[in-house]
Amino acid sequence: MKLLRYGAMGEEKLGALDAKGNIRDLSLLVPDLTPEFLAPERLKALTAVNLEALPIVNKKVRLGVPVAGTRQVLAIGLNYRAHAAEAGLAIPKEPVVFNKAVTCLSGPNDDIVMPPKSKETDWEIELGLVIGSTARKVSEKNALKYVAGYCLANDVSERNWQVKRSGQWTKGKSFDTFGPIGPWLLTADELPNPQTLEMELKVNGKTRQHSNTGDMIFPVAKLVSYLSQFMTLLPGDVVFTGTPSGVGLGMKPQQFLKKGDIVTLRIDKLGTQTQKVV
């Protein structure tokens, strides 16, 4: 099932995409896609809903972050072999973990707002996942059972703040609008193997990143299990799972986003995003 939230910022309602690509209004049945509604039994009940009987929503409506009530946003660095190589860094022996502020999350087609005087704002297409059940010290074998669903994500990064301002990567990853996710959350039952997805990012129509989630150093099951060994993952938590090669920082010469640029992203089964840089 493809679940989404639509409407003006702060006033989003829950919807779902039907088989014909129409947005259907679910808000009379479920008030919002909050953490409690991400539980496996609740999501299973939603799949029984006859979408064709629900009202159609105007396709031109703004799409918001597909989940509400997220409490933690985690991210993985250097998780594609080619990306580690372009960064001139060794393949990590364990996942590289950092945080993004929850306030960075934005809708899939909302503008990317560059920080004042920024000259090093960069793009990073990623597979995102949303936790559905509290995960604490789970095995890799059972880890995917704790995932509610998957979404397309852009881990927007300001490299000056990330690399040159001392401290953790979080500084360059947490500005408002630096975490577009969506357009929808694809429930995990429709994606039993998340390591088979083609992904592509373009800037002004030119392909910058093109890869497959099968190139991950640490697959999704490993990441969920690993994170749960030292922290409790909560329903609604969002995890960005890493980006492939082709980021602006790794180009020669380096290239970064500027005002007016258009960034487009797609991942198989997870839809597309289009963002304008302002």
GIRAUR-V978055 format. One line per field, one symbol per residue. psi: psi as a letter, one per 20 degrees, with the letter a starting at -180 (. if undefined). A space follows every 50 residues. Layout:
BEGIN
psi=???
END
This chain:
BEGIN
psi=qoprpqrqpikqqprqpahjjqppojhhhphrmrhhjiqghghhhhiipn hiiqqpqpijqqpapiqqjphqoqqpqljpghghghikqqpqhqpoprqq qhiiprrhjqqooqqpjpjlprqopqpqqpphqppolqqhhigiijphaq qqqomppohghghijqbrhhgjijqpjjlpqahrooqhhjmhnjkjpqqp pqokipphpoaqiijpgorggggggghihjqppqpiqpppjqqarjqhhi qorqprqrpiqpppqqppijaqqpppp.
END
